[in-house]
């Protein structure tokens, strides 16, 4: 896939078309993730829904240079979903992007499935098995350093949860990436402000988060993580500053898109029952253009 950055910069009409397509992409991913979690009686739907717009722009908007027909293409961009517990949206995104058949999603988190409950290497399009938090950014920094050493055009994008930033391994990687001037590395924080046992402010306060990234030597921007135009604009040009890795602090809402799930800690763990699934899908359907 080619990057959309040049097209969106040419004229507003192209940007509008991209926004419409990525919003449809996001709605489809949200619906599929809800169905997957319901079918499997699994967890982490709130975490999946908060990051869906980011995934939709990365994959549906052509930001990532990837080829679903050649998932191991050497010059591809690498994407690591470090918050691997939100696998439902991760797998749904890859299926929507064409990496594997949509039908695989029906087996999510079932015995013998190709799609385990946490994102797993071996699934087409998955670069790293994740879910043990704090590993994605360190590995991504290593990938970025290796790509530069090889003279590869590959960029590395890592999507982290906010609660995951409690892990010290991330801050070691943040120091490492800045020290080595990894311009080809982008960290995106899904800052929905709720982690497994409470609000981020209660469990381990992160603010002022953007200033921390900058103090560690990164270029950092804060955006609305549900505004597709803002996401595309922030990710279309990498690096943001020469000689520095890029951090995007994306302010999001846990459970985004489903009214009774939004900003609710319980949906870190709960799966919707039949009635709740029907209501959630109906709400998503109402968002579609008439």
WOVEN-V394738 format. One record per backbone hydrogen bond with DSSP energy under -1.0 kcal/mol. CO is the residue of the C=O (numbers start at 1). NH is the residue of the N-H. Records with the same first field share a line. If there is no record, write none. Layout:
CO=NH  NH
This chain:
4=8
5=9
7=11
11=15
12=16
13=17
14=18
15=19
16=20
17=21
18=22
19=23
20=24
21=25
22=26
23=27
24=28
25=29
26=30
27=31
28=32
29=33
30=34
31=35
32=36
33=37
34=38
35=39
36=40
37=42
44=48
45=49
46=50  255
51=55
52=56
53=57
54=58
55=59
56=60
57=63
58=64
64=66
65=77
67=70
70=73
73=76
78=157
80=82  159
82=84
83=86
84=119
86=90
87=91
88=92
89=93
90=94
91=95
92=96
93=97
94=99
95=98
101=104
102=105
103=106
104=107
105=108
107=110
110=113
115=109
119=130
120=123
123=126
131=133
135=139
136=140
137=141
138=142
139=143
140=144
141=145
142=146
143=147
144=148
145=149
146=150
147=152
148=151
155=78
156=186
157=80
158=188
159=82  83
160=190
162=165
163=166
164=167
167=170
168=172
169=173
170=174
171=175
172=176
173=177
174=178
175=179
176=180
177=182
178=181
181=183
182=185
184=156
185=246
186=158
187=248
188=160
189=191  250
190=192
191=252
193=200
195=198
198=195
199=203
200=204
208=212
209=213
210=214
211=215
212=216
213=218
214=217
219=247
221=249
223=251
224=227
227=231
228=232
229=233
230=234
231=235
232=236
241=244
245=219
246=187
247=221
248=189
249=223
250=191
251=225
253=256
254=263
255=258
258=261  262
261=264
264=267
265=268
266=269  270
267=46
268=44
273=277
274=278
275=279
276=280
277=281
278=282
279=283
280=284
281=285
282=286
285=288
